[in-house]
Each structure stands twice: as structure tokens, then as C-alpha cells.
Amino acid sequence: MNAVILITLAKPYAIKTAPETDCSNEGCLKEIIMEAVMRQERLKCIFALISSAVVVICVIAAVTMNLTTIYDENFDHMGIRTFCMFTVNSNLLVAIGMGIVFPYTVDGLRKNNYHLPNWVVDVLFAGVTCVALTFLVSLFVLSPVKGFVLIFSGSRFFLHGVCPILSIIAFCFFITDHRIQAQETLLPLIPVLLYTYVYIIMVVVIGQKRGGWNDFYGFATRVRVWIPALLIVPITFSIALGLRVCHNGSYDRALRRDTEIYKKVYGGADVRKIVRSMAEAFRTSVRVRDIVVPVRVISLLLQYSGDTCSLEECSRLFVDTCLAETKEEEQNVTAAT
């Protein structure tokens, strides 16, 4: 995804090289293709920004509601005890992930360089899996017992419904910057197993009478405790697998589209000219000290253009072009003094 967004820096080159004739010629069609791709990818970035901001705001609002509620006749875990609940902790985890995503989306829109580090996507993956588990338990386990309206009202409207659903949609369709590998599917099990261990210790081993927790989820009193303990891992893993399939599907579709576009638009092109044009556009759009070399874009250009120059040479050319004006100014100042 980020490869296409980064290529927006090459827009001046596409415009300069496109013949000024009607749009039936190849150059104009290429420009139209790139314009459409740029708009689509920018929309993805905007949607990721909006969804991450909404999730963070909703989680903060819901947790604040719980913390400031002294008494609730239907739920006794209010105030500081709200942090005992998996619902709250899972939403906090996804809010942390979305909070980390937010500045990257802002920076991506500002610099045309939207990219998420792999570890950020992994944190978000764990958080989204946990809130997906929260949503399913709320819908199919808690709602039949306590009623749908009660489970999805007040702060629970956000924690059980809005935040999980929005997080799932954003992760599967808008925040697809990194392909999740098979081994990474195990990561969401860590917070779930950690909470399960704490819950069993506090509810079963210590117990409410000795300062532990009451069985507010009913996993130890309504059924034998080993049943949910055994089911929680395969259920969580199944959710993680489903999310991985949806997330990677979006990633693969974008990659296939990007590959076709690069082949069509930049086959046989002079990569040095493109890189120089990208750097000139970059220099005029952002501060020089914020230089970010679009390594993956240059790699794709080299792969599909057939140019013989190296990645190192093109990266150095990008930096030198970005700094050319600054070096010239420094030389002029030196000469003047």
C-alpha cells in the first residue's frame, strides 16, 4: 500500500513527460491511471486516520464513563475495578494500537509517505483479535443471559459494539500496510492467555471472599472452569486466522494492482529521471530535514523498468537532489562571507 502512496512524489515527472494531446494517447492514459491510484490510496490513508481517531476517542470516553460511575445495579465492576474486565483491557489494547497508527497517517498525508512499521501492525493485530473476541462473547454469550439492550447500552455500546466493529473494518481494509505471516497469528494469543491466567487465579484460586474477583463472566460458576479455559485458545486462534485472511487479502489485492501499474506505467523508463523528479517534488513539498528515501518505490521501479542502475545509486541520487538547493545556498553564503 505504502509503495503506491509514495509514488505520488513522482507525479511531476508523469505530468512533464505526458504529451499535451488528447487522452487517447498512452502518456495521458498512464497519468490518469496514476491519478486514480493516488486518490484511492489517499482515501485509504484518510479512512485509517478517521477510524483510528474514532476508536481512541470512543475507548477513552467509555472507560471514563466506567471510572466515573460509582454504582451500576447491573454491573458491579465500576470505578477503578473496571480494569478487571477483559472488555476494558482489550479495548485499551486496540486503542493503544490505533493511537500509534494515528500519527503515521497524519505524517503520511503530510509527506505522501504513509508507512507502518511491522511491530505496529502486530500490536494492532493482537488488539483487534481481542476486541473481536469481546464482540462475539458479548453477542453470543452475554446477550442471551443479560439481554441485548443491557449488553450494548451505555459505555458497553462503545466497548462491546462500536470499537470492535470499527477496529475490525479498519484493520481488514484500511490498515493493510504489512502482510501478516503465519507465525504472527500466535501473537494475539498472548494477551488472551495472560488474562485467562489472571482471571483463574483471582476467581478460582484466591476467590472473592479472600480479596479476589467474583466470577463476573460466569466461566467458573455456570460451567466447569476447564471448559472455557480449553475453548478460549482455539476460538481466539480462529478469530486471528479469519482476520489474517481478510487483512492479507486486502494487502495482496493492492500488491497485484501495484505490480500491474508499475509494469504498465514505468516499463522501460529511465529510473534516474524519475528518482530525480521525485526528489525535486519532495524537496518542494516538505522540509529537507524530513527526507525519507522511498526505497521500496525505487526497488519496484528498478524491477519493472529494466534499468541497470543500482538501488544504492538511486537512493544516493534522491538524497543529493533533495539537498542540492541547500548545498547551493550554503556555498553562496560561504562565498559572500
C-alpha positions in Angstrom: 0.0 0.0 0.0 2.6 2.5 1.0 4.5 1.9 -2.2 1.7 3.4 -4.2 1.3 6.3 -1.8 5.0 7.1 -2.0 4.9 7.1 -5.8 2.7 10.3 -5.6 6.1 12.1 -5.4 6.7 11.1 -9.0 3.6 13.0 -10.1 5.6 15.9 -11.6 7.6 13.5 -13.8 4.4 11.9 -15.1 3.0 15.3 -15.9 6.1 16.6 -17.6 6.6 13.6 -19.8 3.0 13.1 -20.8 2.4 14.6 -24.3 0.0 17.5 -24.4 -2.6 15.9 -26.6 -6.0 14.3 -26.1 -6.4 11.5 -23.6 -6.4 8.8 -26.3 -2.6 8.7 -26.2 -0.7 6.4 -24.0 1.1 9.0 -21.9 -2.2 10.7 -20.9 -3.8 7.3 -20.1 -0.8 6.5 -17.8 -1.3 9.8 -16.0 -5.0 9.1 -15.5 -4.2 5.7 -14.1 -1.7 7.1 -11.6 -4.1 9.9 -10.6 -6.8 7.4 -9.9 -4.5 5.2 -7.8 -3.2 8.2 -5.8 -6.7 9.2 -5.0 -7.7 5.7 -3.9 -4.6 5.3 -1.7 -5.1 8.8 -0.2 -8.6 7.8 0.7 -7.4 4.7 2.4 -5.0 6.8 4.5 -7.8 9.2 5.4 -10.1 6.3 6.4 -7.3 4.8 8.5 -6.8 8.2 10.2 -10.5 8.7 10.9 -11.1 5.2 12.2 -8.0 5.2 14.5 -9.1 8.6 15.9 -12.7 7.5 16.4 -11.7 4.2 18.2 -9.3 6.1 20.5 -11.9 8.7 21.4 -14.6 6.1 21.9 -12.5 4.0 24.2 -11.4 7.0 26.3 -15.0 8.1 26.6 -16.3 4.6 27.6 -13.5 4.0 30.1 -14.1 7.4 31.6 -17.8 6.7 31.9 -16.9 3.5 33.8 -14.4 5.2 36.1 -16.8 8.0 37.0 -19.8 5.6 37.6 -19.9 4.8 41.3 -22.7 2.3 41.2 -24.4 0.3 38.5 -27.1 -2.2 39.5 -26.4 -4.5 36.6 -22.6 -4.4 36.7 -20.6 -4.2 39.9 -17.2 -3.6 38.2 -17.3 0.2 38.0 -14.7 2.8 39.1 -11.2 1.5 39.3 -12.4 -2.1 39.2 -13.4 -1.6 35.6 -9.8 -2.6 34.7 -10.5 -6.1 35.9 -12.7 -6.8 32.9 -11.3 -8.2 29.6 -13.7 -6.0 27.7 -11.9 -2.9 29.0 -8.4 -4.3 28.7 -9.0 -5.5 25.1 -10.3 -2.1 24.1 -7.4 -0.3 25.7 -5.0 -2.6 23.8 -6.7 -1.8 20.5 -6.8 1.9 21.4 -3.0 1.9 22.0 -2.5 0.3 18.6 -4.8 2.8 16.9 -3.2 5.6 18.8 0.2 4.6 17.4 -1.3 4.4 13.9 -2.8 7.9 14.1 0.5 9.9 13.8 1.7 7.7 10.9 -1.5 8.5 9.0 -1.1 12.2 9.6 2.5 12.1 8.6 1.5 10.0 5.5 -0.9 12.7 4.3 1.5 15.5 5.0 4.6 13.8 3.3 3.0 11.4 0.9 4.9 8.7 2.8 2.4 6.5 4.7 4.1 3.5 6.2 3.5 1.5 9.4 6.4 -0.5 11.0 5.6 -4.2 11.2 5.5 -4.1 15.0 2.7 -1.5 15.0 0.6 -3.8 12.8 1.4 -6.7 15.1 0.2 -4.8 18.1 -2.9 -3.7 16.3 -3.5 -7.3 15.2 -3.4 -8.5 18.8 -5.8 -5.7 19.9 -8.3 -6.3 17.1 -8.4 -10.0 17.7 -9.1 -9.3 21.4 -11.9 -6.9 20.7 -13.3 -9.3 18.1 -13.4 -11.9 20.8 -15.1 -9.4 23.1 -17.7 -8.6 20.5 -18.5 -12.3 19.9 -18.7 -13.2 23.6 -20.9 -10.2 24.2 -23.2 -11.1 21.3 -23.5 -14.8 21.7 -22.8 -15.5 25.4 -23.6 -12.4 27.5 -26.6 -11.1 25.4 -28.7 -14.2 25.8 -28.1 -14.2 29.6 -28.4 -10.5 30.4 -30.2 -9.1 27.4 -29.1 -7.4 24.2 -30.1 -3.9 25.3 -28.2 -4.1 28.5 -25.0 -5.5 27.0 -25.0 -2.9 24.2 -26.0 0.2 26.1 -24.1 3.0 28.0 -20.3 2.6 27.9 -20.9 -1.0 26.6 -22.3 0.4 23.4 -18.8 1.5 22.6 -16.7 -1.3 24.3 -18.9 -4.2 23.0 -20.0 -2.8 19.7 -18.7 0.4 18.0 -15.0 0.0 18.8 -14.7 -3.7 18.0 -16.6 -3.4 14.7 -14.8 -0.3 13.6 -11.4 -1.8 14.5 -12.1 -4.9 12.5 -13.2 -2.9 9.4 -10.1 -0.6 9.6 -7.7 -3.5 10.1 -9.1 -5.6 7.3 -9.5 -2.9 4.7 -7.6 0.4 5.5 -4.6 -0.6 7.6 -3.1 -3.2 5.3 0.5 -2.0 5.2 2.1 -5.3 6.3 1.4 -8.8 5.3 0.8 -10.9 8.4 2.9 -14.1 8.4 1.6 -17.5 9.7 3.7 -17.3 12.9 2.4 -13.9 13.7 -1.1 -15.4 14.1 0.1 -16.7 17.5 0.7 -13.2 18.8 -3.0 -12.4 19.7 -3.0 -15.5 22.0 -0.5 -13.8 24.4 -2.9 -11.1 25.9 -5.8 -13.6 25.9 -3.8 -16.3 27.7 -2.4 -13.8 30.1 -5.8 -12.5 31.1 -7.2 -16.1 31.3 -4.4 -16.9 33.7 -5.0 -13.9 35.9 -8.8 -14.5 35.8 -8.4 -18.1 37.0 -6.0 -17.0 39.8 -8.3 -14.2 41.0 -11.6 -16.0 40.7 -10.8 -19.7 41.4 -7.6 -19.8 43.4 -8.0 -16.6 45.5 -11.7 -16.2 45.3 -13.9 -13.2 46.1 -14.0 -13.9 49.9 -10.2 -13.6 50.1 -9.9 -10.4 48.1 -10.1 -11.8 44.6 -12.7 -11.3 41.9 -16.2 -12.6 41.7 -17.0 -14.7 38.6 -18.5 -11.8 36.6 -18.2 -13.7 33.3 -19.7 -16.9 34.8 -16.9 -19.0 33.3 -16.2 -20.7 36.7 -19.7 -20.9 38.2 -22.1 -21.6 35.2 -19.8 -24.3 33.7 -16.8 -26.2 34.8 -13.8 -23.9 34.7 -11.7 -26.1 32.4 -14.3 -25.9 29.6 -13.9 -22.1 28.8 -10.1 -22.4 29.6 -9.8 -25.1 26.8 -12.1 -23.3 24.4 -10.6 -19.9 24.6 -7.4 -20.7 22.7 -9.0 -22.4 19.6 -11.7 -19.7 19.5 -9.1 -16.9 19.7 -6.9 -18.6 17.2 -9.8 -19.0 14.8 -10.6 -15.3 15.1 -7.0 -14.4 14.4 -6.9 -16.7 11.3 -10.0 -15.0 10.0 -8.7 -11.5 10.5 -5.4 -12.6 8.9 -7.2 -13.9 5.8 -9.2 -10.7 5.4 -6.2 -8.4 6.1 -3.8 -10.3 3.8 -6.5 -10.4 1.1 -6.6 -6.6 1.0 -2.8 -6.5 1.0 -2.5 -9.0 -1.8 -5.1 -7.2 -4.0 -3.3 -3.9 -3.6 0.1 -5.6 -4.4 -1.3 -7.2 -7.6 -2.7 -3.8 -8.6 0.5 -2.0 -7.9 2.6 -4.6 -9.9 0.4 -4.2 -12.9 0.5 -0.4 -12.7 4.3 -0.3 -12.4 4.6 -2.6 -15.4 2.2 -0.5 -17.4 3.4 2.9 -16.5 7.1 2.5 -15.9 8.2 -0.3 -18.2 11.4 0.7 -20.0 11.5 4.1 -18.2 14.7 5.9 -17.1 14.7 5.4 -13.3 17.3 8.1 -12.7 15.0 10.7 -14.2 12.0 9.5 -12.2 14.0 9.5 -9.0 15.3 13.0 -9.7 11.8 14.2 -10.3 10.5 12.5 -7.2 13.3 14.2 -5.1 12.5 17.6 -6.6 8.8 17.2 -5.8 9.7 16.0 -2.3 12.1 19.0 -1.7 9.3 21.5 -2.6 6.6 19.8 -0.5 8.4 19.0 2.8 11.2 20.3 5.0 14.6 19.0 3.9 15.4 17.6 7.3 12.4 15.3 6.9 13.9 13.5 3.9 12.6 9.9 3.6 14.1 7.8 0.8 11.3 5.8 -0.9 13.4 2.6 -1.1 10.5 0.3 -1.9 9.2 2.5 -4.7 12.7 2.8 -6.2 13.0 -1.0 -5.9 9.8 -1.6 -7.8 10.8 0.9 -10.5 14.1 -0.9 -11.0 12.4 -4.2 -11.1 9.8 -3.3 -13.7 11.6 -0.7 -15.8 14.6 -2.9 -16.7 17.0 -0.1 -15.8 20.5 -1.2 -14.9 21.3 1.3 -12.1 21.5 0.1 -8.5 19.3 0.8 -5.6 22.2 2.4 -3.7 22.9 4.7 -6.6 19.2 5.8 -7.0 18.9 6.3 -3.2 22.0 8.5 -3.2 20.7 10.4 -6.2 17.4 11.0 -4.3 19.2 12.4 -1.3 21.6 14.5 -3.3 18.8 16.0 -5.3 16.9 16.9 -2.2 19.9 18.6 -0.7 21.1 20.3 -3.9 19.3 23.6 -3.2 20.5 23.6 0.4 24.1 22.9 -0.7 23.9 25.7 -3.2 22.7 28.2 -0.6 25.5 27.2 1.8 28.0 27.8 -1.0 26.6 31.2 -1.8 26.7 32.2 1.9 30.3 31.0 2.2 31.3 32.9 -0.9 29.6 36.0 0.4 31.4 35.9 3.7 
